Amino acid sequence: MITHFNGNGHGGCHDIETGDIYWITGFKKDGNNRHKLGRGKIQIQDRAIEEYESITGIKIHNDKNFEIVTVKPTSKEWFNGILNKKI
């Protein structure tokens, strides 16, 4: 489960289970999908590929710069339980 640091739908985020930090953003029409300090593969959700390719014209299925990921659905109750757990 990922939570946003600044609440505006993009930017620095973290996984509340693992502590991993991510940069999440919308796609750019010019194909410049990397944060200026980013490295590694660009992850794209499998549900977003068709729309991404139709808008940008960039085909990503065989592009070594991309990693296709599946995002698991999250239960609001589970998420609230994790965030509101008494310590």
N, C-alpha and C positions, 0 to 999 in steps of 0.2 A: 504494500500500500504506500502510495506516494502522497505527501502533503506539500503544499506550496508554501514557501517562505513568505512571499509577499501577497498572496491571494488574488493576483490578477490574471491567472491562467498561464503564465509563462515565467521563466526565470529559474533561479536556484531552487531545487526541491530535494526532499530526502525521503528515503524508504523508511517507514517507522519500525519495520521489523529488522532490517539489516543495518540501518544507519548509512547505507550508500547514498552519495550525493549525486544528483543529476541536473543537467540543464535541459529544460523542456521549453519548446517554442513551437510556434506554427511554422509552416514551410514558407520558403521564399520563392517567388516566381522565377528568379534568376538562377536558382539551383545552388545558391550559396547558403547551405544549410548548417554550416558550422559556426559555433561561437568563436570569436577571435582567439580565444585561449584553448579551444577544444582540440581533442585528438582522439584517435580510435575511430571505430565505425559509427556511422549515423544510424540509429535505430529508428525504424518506422513501423507503426502498427499495421498489421496485416489488413485490417478493415479500411485503412486510409490509402492503400496503394493505388487503386483504380482512379480515385479522385486526384491524387497527387500527380500521377502520370498524365491525366487529361489536362490539368491546369498548367503544369510546367513543361510538358513535352519530353520530360526526362524519364527514360525507362530504367527501372531500378532492379528488376529481377536478376540480371546478370552483372550488376554493378558491384564491384568489390568494396566500394566505400560504404555500402548500406548493409544493415542486418535487419531482416524482417522478424518482428516479434509479435507474440500474441499476448494481449493484456487480459488477465483474468478478471471477471466481474468481482466487485467488492460488496459485501454486506454492510449497510449503514450501521446496523446494530453491532457487528464485530468491530468496525472502525471506531465507533463511539466507545465501546468497551475498552479498547486498547488506549485511546487517548485520555479516557477519564478514570483509568485504573488508579486506585489509591496506592501510594508507595510508602 
